[in-house]
């Protein structure tokens, strides 16, 4: 099995992705898209789940009632020790390298189907620099919001592709327009 890192994010016009450890917008359609993309599996005849990789602050930004993200294995990158004993399917790693080693273990590969990176900024950057970076699913919010966290610079060599499971055209909710874009890393080796 080839390890593919799929990144998924929403960013406004200034590439902001968060403010005070929360989303600066409330778009139920976009949140439903995120949930569908990160939790849907193709082979429904298995007990596999998808993996979501996130940094500690992203984990802390998830409201308690939604922790852990359901129907997904939650992988948290944190240099500090986290108390996760009350959660199922939640793992903590000191580095992305440790996390990727776990994903490559043959006995663990049978447990998951896809890997999704869900933030924050430093985790996105490190994953885009990885040889395992495959695709970026970016919701471009066509409005500026005040943010204190930003999506890193998108590599110039990424290719925009069409993915049939991603809605096309401008979407609108709460007076906010947004579009879904999919970028693929041409250097990714299958």
C-alpha positions as CSV (number, residue, x, y, z in Angstrom):
1,X,0.0,0.0,0.0
2,X,1.3,3.4,-1.0
3,X,1.0,6.0,1.8
4,X,-0.8,9.1,0.4
5,X,-1.3,12.2,2.5
6,X,-4.4,14.1,1.5
7,X,-4.6,17.6,3.0
8,X,-8.0,19.3,3.5
9,X,-8.5,22.9,4.5
10,X,-10.7,25.9,4.1
11,X,-9.0,29.3,3.7
12,X,-10.3,32.8,3.1
13,X,-8.9,35.3,0.5
14,X,-5.9,36.2,2.7
15,X,-5.3,32.4,3.2
16,X,-6.4,32.7,6.8
17,X,-7.6,29.4,8.3
18,X,-8.4,30.3,11.9
19,X,-8.8,33.0,14.6
20,X,-8.4,32.4,18.3
21,X,-8.2,28.6,17.7
22,X,-11.6,28.5,16.0
23,X,-13.0,29.0,12.5
24,X,-13.9,32.6,11.7
25,X,-16.8,31.5,9.5
26,X,-19.8,29.2,10.1
27,X,-20.5,27.2,6.9
28,X,-22.5,24.0,7.6
29,X,-22.2,22.9,3.9
30,X,-18.4,23.2,4.0
31,X,-18.2,21.4,7.4
32,X,-20.4,18.6,6.0
33,X,-18.0,18.4,3.0
34,X,-15.1,18.1,5.4
35,X,-16.8,15.3,7.4
36,X,-17.8,13.4,4.3
37,X,-14.4,13.6,2.7
38,X,-12.5,12.6,5.8
39,X,-14.8,9.8,7.0
40,X,-16.1,8.2,3.9
41,X,-14.5,4.9,2.8
42,X,-14.7,3.2,-0.5
43,X,-14.6,-0.4,0.7
44,X,-17.7,-0.6,2.9
45,X,-17.2,-4.4,3.4
46,X,-14.3,-3.8,5.8
47,X,-14.0,-2.4,9.3
48,X,-11.5,0.1,8.1
49,X,-11.6,3.8,9.0
50,X,-9.7,6.8,7.7
51,X,-7.0,8.5,9.7
52,X,-7.0,12.3,10.4
53,X,-3.7,13.8,11.3
54,X,-3.7,17.1,13.3
55,X,-1.6,19.2,15.5
56,X,-2.3,19.7,19.2
57,X,-4.0,23.1,18.8
58,X,-6.3,21.7,16.1
59,X,-7.2,18.9,18.5
60,X,-7.9,21.4,21.3
61,X,-10.0,23.5,19.0
62,X,-12.5,20.6,18.5
63,X,-15.4,21.0,20.8
64,X,-15.5,18.3,23.5
65,X,-18.8,16.9,22.2
66,X,-17.2,16.2,18.9
67,X,-14.0,14.6,20.3
68,X,-12.6,12.4,18.9
69,X,-13.8,13.0,15.3
70,X,-16.1,10.1,14.9
71,X,-15.6,7.2,12.5
72,X,-12.0,8.2,12.1
73,X,-8.7,7.4,13.8
74,X,-7.4,10.6,15.3
75,X,-3.6,11.1,15.1
76,X,-2.4,14.1,17.1
77,X,1.1,15.5,16.7
78,X,2.3,17.1,20.0
79,X,5.7,17.6,21.5
80,X,4.0,17.5,25.0
81,X,2.3,14.5,26.5
82,X,-1.5,14.4,26.1
83,X,-4.0,12.8,28.3
84,X,-6.0,10.7,25.8
85,X,-6.9,7.7,27.9
86,X,-10.6,8.6,27.8
87,X,-10.7,8.4,24.0
88,X,-10.9,5.5,21.6
89,X,-9.0,5.5,18.3
90,X,-6.8,8.4,19.3
91,X,-3.0,8.3,19.1
92,X,-0.4,10.8,20.0
93,X,3.0,11.2,18.2
94,X,5.9,13.5,19.0
95,X,6.7,14.0,15.3
96,X,5.3,13.5,11.8
97,X,8.0,11.0,11.2
98,X,6.7,8.8,14.1
99,X,3.2,9.2,12.8
100,X,4.2,8.1,9.3
101,X,6.1,5.1,10.7
102,X,2.9,3.9,12.4
103,X,1.0,4.3,9.2
104,X,3.5,2.2,7.3
105,X,3.4,-0.7,9.8
106,X,2.0,-3.7,8.0
107,X,-0.3,-4.7,10.9
108,X,-1.7,-1.1,11.0
109,X,-2.2,-0.7,7.3
110,X,-5.1,-3.2,7.4
111,X,-7.0,-0.8,9.8
112,X,-7.3,2.3,7.6
113,X,-8.1,3.3,4.1
114,X,-7.2,7.0,3.6
115,X,-5.1,9.6,5.5
116,X,-6.3,13.1,5.8
117,X,-4.3,16.0,7.2
118,X,-6.6,18.6,8.9
119,X,-4.2,21.2,10.3
120,X,-2.9,23.4,11.6
121,X,-0.5,25.6,9.7
122,X,2.8,23.9,10.6
123,X,1.4,20.4,10.1
124,X,0.1,21.4,6.6
125,X,3.5,22.8,5.8
126,X,5.4,19.8,6.9
127,X,3.1,17.4,5.1
128,X,3.3,19.4,1.8
129,X,7.1,18.9,2.1
130,X,6.8,15.2,2.6
131,X,7.3,12.7,-0.2
132,X,3.9,11.2,0.8
133,X,2.0,14.5,-0.1
134,X,-0.6,13.5,-2.7
135,X,-3.4,16.0,-2.8
136,X,-4.7,19.2,-1.3
137,X,-8.5,19.7,-1.1
138,X,-8.8,23.4,-0.5
139,X,-12.1,25.3,0.1
140,X,-11.4,28.8,-1.1
141,X,-13.7,31.2,0.8
142,X,-14.2,34.2,-1.4
143,X,-14.2,36.8,1.4
144,X,-11.6,38.1,3.8
145,X,-11.9,37.3,7.5
146,X,-9.7,38.5,10.4
147,X,-7.4,35.5,11.1
148,X,-4.3,34.8,13.2
149,X,-3.5,31.5,11.6
150,X,-2.7,31.0,7.9
151,X,-2.4,28.2,5.4
152,X,1.2,27.9,4.3
153,X,2.3,28.9,0.7
154,X,1.0,26.4,-1.8
155,X,3.8,24.9,-3.9
156,X,3.9,26.4,-7.4
157,X,4.2,23.0,-9.0
158,X,0.8,21.6,-7.9
159,X,-1.6,20.8,-10.6
160,X,-5.4,21.7,-10.4
161,X,-7.4,18.5,-11.1
162,X,-11.1,17.6,-11.2
163,X,-12.3,15.1,-8.7
164,X,-15.8,13.8,-9.3
165,X,-16.7,13.7,-5.6
166,X,-16.0,17.4,-5.2
167,X,-18.9,19.8,-6.0
168,X,-18.1,22.2,-8.9
169,X,-18.8,25.9,-9.3
170,X,-19.4,28.6,-6.7
171,X,-21.2,27.5,-3.6
172,X,-23.0,30.0,-1.3
173,X,-24.1,29.9,2.3
174,X,-24.9,32.7,4.8
175,X,-24.0,35.3,2.1
176,X,-20.5,33.8,1.7
177,X,-19.4,32.4,-1.6
178,X,-16.8,29.6,-1.8
179,X,-15.4,27.1,-4.2
180,X,-13.8,23.7,-3.8
181,X,-10.4,23.2,-5.5
182,X,-8.3,20.1,-5.7
183,X,-4.5,20.2,-6.3
184,X,-2.3,17.2,-7.0
185,X,1.4,16.9,-6.4
186,X,3.0,15.9,-9.7
187,X,6.1,14.6,-7.9
188,X,4.1,12.0,-5.9
189,X,5.2,8.5,-6.8
190,X,2.6,5.8,-6.8
